[in-house]
Amino acid sequence: MDFLLPNFNTVVTVIFALLLFVYYQVKKFKPATKLSPQPMGAWPIIGHLPLLSGSHLPHLTLATLADKYGPIFTLRIGIHSVLVVSSSEVTKELFSANDLNVTFRPLLVSAKLMGYNYAFFPFTPGGPYWRETRKISNLHLLSNRRLELLKHIRTQEVETSIKELYQSWKDNTKIIEMKEWFSDLSMNSLLRMIIGKKFFGAGATGDQTEGRRFQNGITVLFHYLGTLVLRDAVPFLGWMDVGGHEKRMKRTAKELDDSLEKWLEEHKQKINLGDIENDKNFMDSMISVLDGKNIEGYDANTINKATCLQFGDATMLLNQVKLQSMIAGNETVTVAITWALSLLLTNKHALKKAQEELDKYVGKERLVNDADISKLVYLQAIVKETLRLYPPAIIPGPRQFTKDCTIGGYHVAKGTWLMMNLWKIHRDPNVWPEPADFKPERFLTTHKDIDVRGNNFELLPFGGGRRACPAVSFGLQMMHLTLASLLHAFEISTPNNALLDMSPGIGLTNKKTTPLEVLISPRLPSYCFE
C-alpha cells in the first residue's frame, strides 16, 4: 500500500490546483461585494442559535455584539442569514430607501399553525392579500370615524374598572395585582369592540371561563409569534418538534378558533335576523365588508377570524399597539401600562408630578375623561418615555429582504432576514443622554418633536415603514386614558415600599417577569366612584 501514496498525493495536488484556478477565475468576473461583519462561533447547521438561547436575554446579547461589531452585522440562524440592525441611522436608510424591500415576513411556523395559514395580518408574508387586508383594516376598522364611534366603550370600561378597584379597597382587599387588572380591562374593551361582549367584572355578558380561556390563548399566541422553533431555523429537523412547541401551537389555535367560530356564527345569525345595533362592532363590520369575497385563496370567514384575532392584539398598540392583533390589544396595552406604573413607582417624583398635573386640569370632583388627555402633556411624556425604555416588542418580528440591496454600505442578499434591536436603538447615548434613566421631561424639551408613530427612527416602539402597527392611535388612546384615570383616582404604593423587580422577559412582548402588586387608597371623594 505504501507505493500508492505518492500517486495519491499527486492526484490531490492536481485537483487542488484546478480548484484554485477555477476559484480565481470566478472571482475575477464576479463584482466584489462588501459583507457586514459576522461574529465568530457559528455552529454547523444551527449557526449562532446558541448565542440567543439559554438564560441570556437575546436583546442584551445582540447589544453586546453591536458594541463589538457595529450597528449592523450578520448572524446565521440555522440555514438563514439574519441582518441585525442596532442604530437609528440604519433604520432610517431601511425605511426611507428600502421600505418596499422589507415588507415581506418570513414563513414562520407560528404564523402558519396559529394564524390561519398566514392569513393573520401582522404576520402575513406580503403581496396582494396583505395589501388588501391592510386596506380593509385602515378603512373599515381603524379609521377615525370607527374609533370615534366606539370611543364610548373604552370610556365605559375604564370608568367601570376604576369603580371596581375602589370597591375592592372598600372591601379591605389588601393587595391588588395590577397586571391582571390591566389585562382584564383591555380584554373587556377589545372584545366589546370586536364582538360586542365583555367577560370579566361588572356587567359581564359572556361566560368568564370562556373569556379566560380565550385570554390565555391570546397570551400563548403572542408568546409563540415572538419565538423561533427548530423548524424555522432548520426546516429539515422540524419533524423532531423538540419541546413539543408545535403541538402546543396547534392545540391553542384550535381553542382560539373554536371561540372565534362560535362568535362569528352568532353574529351571522344576528345579521340574518336584522338584530344589529347602530354602533356595529368590528366583527359585524367585517362580515359586511367581506360578504362573498375571496382574497388570494382565503374565504371571508377565514379573513374575518384572522382579522378579529389581529385586533385582539389591539394595539399593537399597541403593536405593535401594532399590536395589530387581538393579541396586541390585550398584550401590548397590558405590557405598556404595567411598565409605566412600575417606572412611576420606582421614580416617585415623576408620579407626584403626574398627579399634580391631573389635579390642575381635572380637579378632584370627577373622574378623568377623554377630553382631558390633550392637556396632560406630562402624562403623555411618561407614556413616550415608557415606550422608549420598554417597547412592547424589544425585537419585533423578523422581516425578509425580497431583493439584493445595499444597507449601511454592506451588500445584503435577497432572502436575508432582518431583525431590529429596539433596546439598543432606544438607548443610544448619542441620541438619548443618560439613556438608561427614566426622564419624561426629555419629551417636553430636547426631544419634544419626537413621536412614537414611526416617523422618527430614534423611537420605533410600534415599528416603522409599511409594516408599522396600524392601531397606534387606538393603543395610545387606551394607554393614556387608563393610566390617567388610575393615577388620578388613587394613591398607589408597593407593599412595605419594596423596590420593584424591573426585569423584562423573553418573547415578542416585553413582559415584566414578576407580578406588579400594589396598595391603593382613593384620592377622590366617594361620590366620584358611585
C-alpha positions as CSV (number, residue, x, y, z in Angstrom):
1,M,0.0,0.0,0.0
2,D,2.8,2.4,0.6
3,F,3.7,2.7,-3.0
4,L,0.3,4.1,-3.8
5,L,0.7,7.1,-1.6
6,P,2.9,9.2,-3.9
7,N,0.4,8.7,-6.8
8,F,-2.5,9.7,-4.4
9,N,-0.7,12.8,-3.3
10,T,-0.1,13.8,-6.9
11,V,-3.8,13.5,-7.7
12,V,-4.7,15.6,-4.7
13,T,-2.2,18.3,-5.7
14,V,-3.6,18.4,-9.2
15,I,-7.2,18.6,-8.0
16,F,-6.4,21.4,-5.6
17,A,-4.6,23.4,-8.3
18,L,-7.6,23.1,-10.6
19,L,-10.0,24.2,-7.9
20,L,-7.8,27.1,-7.0
21,F,-7.6,28.2,-10.7
22,V,-11.4,27.9,-11.1
23,Y,-12.0,29.9,-7.8
24,Y,-9.8,32.8,-9.0
25,Q,-11.4,32.8,-12.5
26,V,-14.9,33.0,-11.0
27,K,-13.8,35.7,-8.5
28,K,-12.2,37.8,-11.4
29,F,-15.6,38.1,-13.1
30,K,-17.7,38.5,-10.0
31,P,-18.2,42.0,-8.7
32,A,-16.6,42.5,-5.3
33,T,-19.2,42.8,-2.5
34,K,-18.7,44.1,1.0
35,L,-20.5,41.9,3.5
36,S,-21.4,43.0,7.1
37,P,-19.4,41.6,9.9
38,Q,-20.3,38.2,11.2
39,P,-19.4,37.1,14.8
40,M,-17.2,34.1,15.3
41,G,-18.6,31.0,16.9
42,A,-21.3,29.8,14.4
43,W,-22.0,26.1,14.8
44,P,-22.6,23.7,11.9
45,I,-26.2,23.6,10.9
46,I,-27.6,25.7,13.8
47,G,-25.4,28.7,13.3
48,H,-25.5,31.3,16.1
49,L,-28.6,29.9,17.7
50,P,-26.7,29.0,20.9
51,L,-25.9,32.7,21.4
52,L,-29.5,33.6,21.5
53,S,-30.7,30.8,23.7
54,G,-30.4,29.9,27.4
55,S,-30.7,32.3,30.3
56,H,-29.2,35.3,28.5
57,L,-31.8,37.8,27.1
58,P,-31.4,38.0,23.3
59,H,-31.6,41.8,23.1
60,L,-28.8,42.2,25.6
61,T,-26.7,39.6,23.7
62,L,-27.3,41.4,20.4
63,A,-26.5,44.8,22.1
64,T,-23.1,43.4,23.3
65,L,-22.4,42.1,19.7
66,A,-23.3,45.6,18.3
67,D,-20.8,47.2,20.7
68,K,-18.1,44.9,19.2
69,Y,-19.1,44.6,15.5
70,G,-21.0,47.9,14.9
71,P,-24.6,48.8,14.3
72,I,-25.1,46.4,11.5
73,F,-23.9,42.8,11.5
74,T,-25.0,39.3,10.3
75,L,-25.9,36.2,12.2
76,R,-26.6,32.7,11.0
77,I,-29.8,31.3,12.4
78,G,-29.9,27.7,11.1
79,I,-30.0,28.0,7.3
80,H,-30.9,31.7,7.3
81,S,-28.7,34.8,7.2
82,V,-30.1,37.4,9.6
83,L,-29.1,41.1,9.3
84,V,-29.2,42.7,12.8
85,V,-29.7,46.5,12.9
86,S,-29.0,48.5,16.1
87,S,-29.0,52.2,15.2
88,S,-31.4,54.8,14.1
89,E,-29.2,55.8,11.1
90,V,-29.5,52.3,9.6
91,T,-33.3,52.1,10.3
92,K,-33.7,55.4,8.5
93,E,-32.0,54.0,5.5
94,L,-34.1,50.8,5.7
95,F,-37.5,52.5,5.9
96,S,-36.6,55.5,3.6
97,A,-34.9,53.8,0.7
98,N,-35.7,50.1,1.1
99,D,-39.2,50.0,2.7
100,L,-40.8,48.0,-0.1
101,N,-37.9,45.6,0.1
102,V,-38.5,44.7,3.7
103,T,-42.3,44.5,3.9
104,F,-42.2,40.7,3.5
105,R,-42.4,38.4,6.5
106,P,-40.6,35.0,6.7
107,L,-42.9,32.0,6.6
108,L,-42.7,31.2,10.3
109,V,-44.3,28.1,11.8
110,S,-46.3,30.1,14.4
111,A,-47.9,32.2,11.7
112,K,-48.8,29.0,9.7
113,L,-50.2,27.0,12.6
114,M,-51.7,29.7,14.7
115,G,-52.5,32.4,12.1
116,Y,-54.9,30.6,9.7
117,N,-52.1,29.5,7.3
118,Y,-50.6,33.0,7.2
119,A,-53.9,34.8,6.9
120,F,-53.1,36.6,10.3
121,F,-52.5,40.1,9.0
122,P,-49.5,41.2,11.1
123,F,-47.5,38.1,10.1
124,T,-48.9,37.6,6.6
125,P,-45.8,37.3,4.3
126,G,-46.7,40.1,1.9
127,G,-48.3,40.5,-1.6
128,P,-51.9,41.1,-2.7
129,Y,-53.5,39.5,0.3
130,W,-51.5,41.6,2.8
131,R,-52.2,44.8,0.8
132,E,-55.9,44.1,0.6
133,T,-56.4,43.2,4.3
134,R,-54.2,46.2,5.3
135,K,-56.5,48.5,3.3
136,I,-59.6,46.9,4.8
137,S,-58.2,47.4,8.3
138,N,-57.3,51.0,7.8
139,L,-60.5,52.0,6.1
140,H,-63.2,50.0,7.9
141,L,-61.7,49.1,11.3
142,L,-59.2,51.7,12.4
143,S,-60.5,54.9,10.7
144,N,-61.0,58.0,12.8
145,R,-64.8,57.6,12.3
146,R,-64.8,54.0,13.5
147,L,-62.6,54.8,16.6
148,E,-64.9,57.7,17.4
149,L,-68.0,55.6,17.0
150,L,-66.7,53.1,19.5
151,K,-64.9,55.5,21.9
152,H,-67.7,55.2,24.5
153,I,-66.8,51.6,25.0
154,R,-63.3,52.4,26.1
155,T,-64.5,55.2,28.3
156,Q,-67.2,53.0,29.9
157,E,-64.8,50.1,30.6
158,V,-62.1,52.3,32.2
159,E,-64.7,54.0,34.4
160,T,-66.2,50.7,35.4
161,S,-62.8,49.2,36.3
162,I,-61.8,52.2,38.4
163,K,-65.0,51.9,40.4
164,E,-64.5,48.2,40.8
165,L,-61.0,49.0,42.1
166,Y,-62.5,51.4,44.6
167,Q,-64.9,48.7,45.7
168,S,-62.0,46.3,46.3
169,W,-60.4,48.9,48.6
170,K,-63.7,49.3,50.5
171,D,-63.8,45.6,50.9
172,N,-60.4,45.7,52.5
173,T,-58.6,43.9,49.7
174,K,-55.0,44.4,50.9
175,I,-53.0,43.9,47.7
176,I,-54.0,44.4,44.0
177,E,-52.2,42.6,41.3
178,M,-52.2,45.2,38.5
179,K,-51.0,43.1,35.6
180,E,-54.2,41.0,35.8
181,W,-56.3,44.2,36.3
182,F,-54.8,45.8,33.2
183,S,-55.3,42.7,31.2
184,D,-58.9,42.2,32.1
185,L,-59.7,45.9,31.4
186,S,-58.0,45.8,28.0
187,M,-59.6,42.5,27.1
188,N,-63.1,43.7,28.1
189,S,-62.6,46.8,26.0
190,L,-61.3,44.9,23.0
191,L,-63.9,42.2,23.0
192,R,-66.7,44.7,23.3
193,M,-65.4,46.5,20.3
194,I,-64.7,43.2,18.4
195,I,-67.7,41.1,19.2
196,G,-69.9,43.2,21.5
197,K,-69.3,41.1,24.6
198,K,-67.3,41.5,27.9
199,F,-66.3,38.6,30.1
200,F,-64.9,40.0,33.3
201,G,-66.3,42.1,36.1
202,A,-69.5,44.1,36.5
203,G,-71.8,44.0,33.6
204,A,-70.2,40.9,32.0
205,T,-72.3,39.5,29.2
206,G,-70.2,36.4,28.4
207,D,-69.1,33.4,30.4
208,Q,-65.9,34.2,32.4
209,T,-64.4,30.8,31.9
210,E,-64.8,31.2,28.2
211,G,-63.3,34.6,28.3
212,R,-60.3,33.5,30.5
213,R,-59.6,30.6,28.1
214,F,-59.5,33.0,25.2
215,Q,-57.4,35.5,27.1
216,N,-54.9,32.7,28.0
217,G,-54.9,31.6,24.4
218,I,-54.0,35.1,23.2
219,T,-51.1,35.1,25.6
220,V,-49.8,31.8,24.3
221,L,-50.3,33.0,20.7
222,F,-48.3,36.2,21.3
223,H,-45.6,34.2,23.0
224,Y,-45.1,32.0,20.0
225,L,-45.3,34.8,17.5
226,G,-42.1,36.0,19.1
227,T,-40.4,32.6,19.2
228,L,-38.4,30.7,16.6
229,V,-38.8,27.0,16.8
230,L,-36.4,24.4,15.4
231,R,-38.3,24.1,12.1
232,D,-38.0,27.9,11.5
233,A,-34.2,27.7,11.7
234,V,-33.5,24.2,10.3
235,P,-36.6,23.0,8.4
236,F,-35.3,19.5,7.7
237,L,-35.1,18.9,11.5
238,G,-38.6,20.2,12.2
239,W,-40.1,16.8,12.4
240,M,-38.5,16.4,15.8
241,D,-40.6,19.1,17.4
242,V,-38.2,19.5,20.3
243,G,-40.1,20.7,23.3
244,G,-43.5,20.0,21.9
245,H,-44.0,23.6,20.8
246,E,-45.7,22.8,17.5
247,K,-48.1,20.5,19.3
248,R,-49.0,23.3,21.8
249,M,-49.4,25.8,18.9
250,K,-52.0,23.5,17.2
251,R,-53.9,22.9,20.4
252,T,-54.0,26.7,21.2
253,A,-55.0,27.5,17.7
254,K,-57.9,25.1,17.9
255,E,-59.1,26.6,21.2
256,L,-59.0,30.1,19.7
257,D,-60.7,29.1,16.5
258,D,-63.5,27.4,18.4
259,S,-64.3,30.7,20.2
260,L,-64.0,32.8,17.1
261,E,-66.1,30.4,15.0
262,K,-68.8,30.4,17.7
263,W,-68.8,34.2,17.9
264,L,-68.8,34.5,14.1
265,E,-71.9,32.3,13.8
266,E,-73.7,34.3,16.5
267,H,-73.1,37.5,14.6
268,K,-74.2,36.0,11.3
269,Q,-77.4,34.9,12.9
270,K,-78.0,38.4,14.3
271,I,-77.4,39.9,10.9
272,N,-79.8,37.5,9.3
273,L,-82.4,38.4,11.9
274,G,-81.8,42.2,11.4
275,D,-80.7,42.4,15.0
276,I,-77.8,44.8,14.6
277,E,-77.2,48.0,16.6
278,N,-76.2,51.2,15.0
279,D,-72.7,51.1,16.5
280,K,-71.7,47.9,14.8
281,N,-68.6,46.2,16.3
282,F,-65.6,45.0,14.3
283,M,-66.9,41.6,13.5
284,D,-70.2,43.0,12.2
285,S,-68.3,45.4,10.0
286,M,-66.0,42.7,8.7
287,I,-69.0,40.4,7.8
288,S,-70.5,43.3,5.8
289,V,-67.2,44.3,4.1
290,L,-66.1,40.7,3.2
291,D,-69.5,39.4,2.1
292,G,-68.8,37.0,-0.7
293,K,-65.1,38.0,-1.0
294,N,-62.2,35.6,-1.7
295,I,-58.8,37.2,-1.5
296,E,-55.8,35.1,-2.7
297,G,-57.5,31.9,-1.8
298,Y,-58.7,32.9,1.7
299,D,-62.5,32.9,2.1
300,A,-64.5,35.6,4.0
301,N,-64.8,33.5,7.2
302,T,-61.1,32.9,7.5
303,I,-60.2,36.6,6.8
304,N,-62.8,37.7,9.4
305,K,-61.5,35.4,12.1
306,A,-57.8,36.2,11.3
307,T,-58.5,40.0,11.3
308,C,-60.5,39.9,14.5
309,L,-57.8,37.8,16.0
310,Q,-55.4,40.6,14.9
311,F,-57.3,43.3,16.7
312,G,-57.4,41.3,19.8
313,D,-53.9,42.4,19.8
314,A,-55.3,45.5,19.6
315,T,-52.8,47.9,19.7
316,M,-50.4,46.9,18.9
317,L,-50.6,49.2,20.0
318,L,-50.4,48.8,20.9
319,N,-48.2,46.7,18.0
320,Q,-47.2,46.7,17.9
321,V,-50.1,48.8,19.9
322,K,-49.3,47.2,16.0
323,L,-50.0,45.0,18.5
324,Q,-52.3,44.8,15.3
325,S,-54.0,42.0,16.6
326,M,-56.4,40.8,19.2
327,I,-53.3,39.7,20.7
328,A,-51.7,43.0,20.6
329,G,-54.6,44.9,22.1
330,N,-54.6,42.9,25.1
331,E,-50.9,42.1,25.3
332,T,-49.4,45.4,24.1
333,V,-51.6,47.7,26.2
334,T,-51.2,45.5,29.3
335,V,-47.5,45.3,28.9
336,A,-47.0,49.0,28.3
337,I,-49.2,50.2,31.1
338,T,-47.6,47.7,33.5
339,W,-44.2,49.1,32.7
340,A,-45.4,52.7,33.0
341,L,-46.8,52.2,36.5
342,S,-43.7,50.2,37.5
343,L,-41.5,53.1,36.4
344,L,-43.6,55.6,38.3
345,L,-43.4,53.6,41.5
346,T,-39.7,53.4,41.0
347,N,-39.5,57.2,40.3
348,K,-41.8,58.7,42.9
349,H,-41.0,62.3,41.9
350,A,-42.5,61.6,38.4
351,L,-45.6,60.0,40.0
352,K,-46.1,63.1,42.1
353,K,-45.6,65.4,39.2
354,A,-48.2,63.5,37.1
355,Q,-50.8,63.6,39.9
356,E,-50.2,67.4,40.3
357,E,-50.9,67.8,36.6
358,L,-54.1,65.8,36.9
359,D,-55.3,67.8,39.9
360,K,-54.6,71.0,38.0
361,Y,-56.5,70.1,34.8
362,V,-59.1,67.6,36.1
363,G,-59.6,68.6,39.7
364,K,-60.9,66.3,42.4
365,E,-64.6,66.4,41.8
366,R,-64.9,63.9,39.0
367,L,-63.1,61.1,37.1
368,V,-60.9,61.7,34.1
369,N,-62.4,61.7,30.6
370,D,-61.1,61.6,27.1
371,A,-61.3,65.4,26.7
372,D,-58.8,65.9,29.5
373,I,-56.0,63.9,27.8
374,S,-54.8,66.6,25.4
375,K,-54.0,68.9,28.4
376,L,-52.0,66.2,30.2
377,V,-48.6,66.8,28.4
378,Y,-46.5,65.3,31.2
379,L,-48.6,62.2,31.3
380,Q,-48.1,61.8,27.5
381,A,-44.4,62.2,28.1
382,I,-44.5,59.4,30.6
383,V,-46.0,57.1,28.1
384,K,-43.4,58.0,25.5
385,E,-40.5,57.5,27.9
386,T,-42.0,54.2,28.9
387,L,-42.2,53.1,25.3
388,R,-38.6,54.1,24.8
389,L,-37.3,52.2,27.8
390,Y,-39.6,49.2,27.5
391,P,-41.1,48.9,23.9
392,P,-43.8,46.3,23.7
393,A,-41.6,44.3,21.3
394,I,-37.9,44.7,22.0
395,I,-37.0,42.7,18.9
396,P,-40.0,43.0,16.6
397,G,-41.0,40.0,14.4
398,P,-38.4,39.4,11.6
399,R,-38.8,40.7,8.1
400,Q,-37.2,39.4,4.9
401,F,-35.5,41.2,2.0
402,T,-37.1,40.5,-1.3
403,K,-34.2,41.5,-3.5
404,D,-30.5,42.3,-3.2
405,C,-29.6,45.7,-1.9
406,T,-27.0,47.7,0.0
407,I,-27.6,48.7,3.6
408,G,-25.1,50.8,5.6
409,G,-22.5,50.2,2.8
410,Y,-22.9,46.4,3.0
411,H,-24.3,44.1,0.4
412,V,-27.5,42.3,1.6
413,A,-28.7,39.3,-0.4
414,K,-32.3,38.5,-1.3
415,G,-33.9,36.2,1.3
416,T,-31.9,37.6,4.2
417,W,-33.9,38.1,7.3
418,L,-34.0,41.5,9.1
419,M,-34.0,41.9,12.9
420,M,-34.1,45.3,14.7
421,N,-32.9,45.6,18.3
422,L,-35.1,48.4,19.6
423,W,-33.4,48.0,23.0
424,K,-30.2,49.2,21.5
425,I,-31.7,51.9,19.3
426,H,-33.8,53.4,22.1
427,R,-30.8,53.6,24.4
428,D,-28.2,55.1,22.1
429,P,-26.3,57.6,24.2
430,N,-25.6,59.7,21.1
431,V,-29.4,60.3,20.8
432,W,-30.6,59.9,24.3
433,P,-28.5,61.5,27.1
434,E,-28.5,59.3,30.2
435,P,-30.3,56.6,28.1
436,A,-31.0,54.2,31.0
437,D,-32.7,56.8,33.2
438,F,-36.4,57.5,33.3
439,K,-36.7,61.1,32.3
440,P,-40.2,62.0,30.8
441,E,-39.1,65.7,30.8
442,R,-36.9,65.0,27.7
443,F,-40.1,64.8,25.6
444,L,-41.1,68.3,26.8
445,T,-37.7,69.8,26.0
446,T,-34.9,68.4,23.9
447,H,-37.0,65.6,22.3
448,K,-40.4,67.3,22.2
449,D,-40.7,66.8,18.5
450,I,-40.2,63.1,18.5
451,D,-43.3,60.9,18.5
452,V,-43.9,57.1,18.6
453,R,-45.8,56.7,15.4
454,G,-42.9,55.6,13.2
455,N,-42.0,59.0,11.9
456,N,-38.8,59.3,13.9
457,F,-36.3,56.5,13.6
458,E,-34.8,57.1,17.0
459,L,-38.1,55.8,18.6
460,L,-39.9,52.9,17.0
461,P,-42.0,51.1,19.7
462,F,-44.6,50.2,17.1
463,G,-42.3,49.5,14.2
464,G,-41.7,51.6,11.1
465,G,-42.5,51.7,7.4
466,R,-45.4,49.9,5.8
467,R,-45.3,47.2,8.4
468,A,-45.8,49.7,11.3
469,C,-48.7,49.0,13.6
470,P,-51.9,50.5,12.1
471,A,-53.6,50.6,15.5
472,V,-51.2,53.0,17.1
473,S,-53.8,55.7,17.7
474,F,-56.2,53.3,19.3
475,G,-53.5,51.9,21.5
476,L,-52.3,55.2,22.7
477,Q,-55.8,56.3,23.5
478,M,-56.3,53.3,25.7
479,M,-53.0,53.8,27.4
480,H,-53.4,57.5,28.1
481,L,-57.0,57.1,29.5
482,T,-56.2,54.1,31.6
483,L,-53.0,55.5,33.2
484,A,-54.5,59.0,33.8
485,S,-57.6,57.5,35.4
486,L,-55.7,55.3,37.7
487,L,-53.2,57.9,38.9
488,H,-55.9,60.5,39.3
489,A,-58.2,58.2,41.3
490,F,-55.8,56.5,43.7
491,E,-52.7,56.9,45.8
492,I,-50.5,53.9,44.8
493,S,-47.6,52.3,46.5
494,T,-45.8,49.0,46.8
495,P,-46.2,46.8,49.9
496,N,-43.8,48.0,52.6
497,N,-42.4,50.4,49.9
498,A,-40.5,47.5,48.5
499,L,-38.3,48.0,45.4
500,L,-39.7,46.5,42.2
501,D,-38.1,43.9,40.1
502,M,-37.8,45.6,36.7
503,S,-36.6,42.5,34.8
504,P,-38.1,42.1,31.3
505,G,-39.0,38.7,29.9
506,I,-38.2,36.8,26.7
507,G,-40.6,36.8,23.8
508,L,-42.3,39.1,21.3
509,T,-43.9,41.1,24.0
510,N,-41.6,42.7,26.6
511,K,-43.4,41.5,29.6
512,K,-42.5,42.2,33.2
513,T,-41.4,38.9,34.6
514,T,-42.8,39.3,38.1
515,P,-46.2,40.4,39.3
516,L,-47.0,44.1,40.0
517,E,-48.6,44.1,43.4
518,V,-49.6,47.4,44.9
519,L,-51.6,49.0,47.7
520,I,-54.2,51.6,46.8
521,S,-56.2,54.3,48.6
522,P,-58.7,56.8,47.0
523,R,-57.6,60.4,46.2
524,L,-61.1,61.5,45.3
525,P,-64.4,61.9,47.3
526,S,-66.6,58.7,47.5
527,Y,-69.3,60.2,45.3
528,C,-66.9,60.1,42.3
529,F,-67.0,56.3,42.4
530,E,-70.7,56.0,42.7
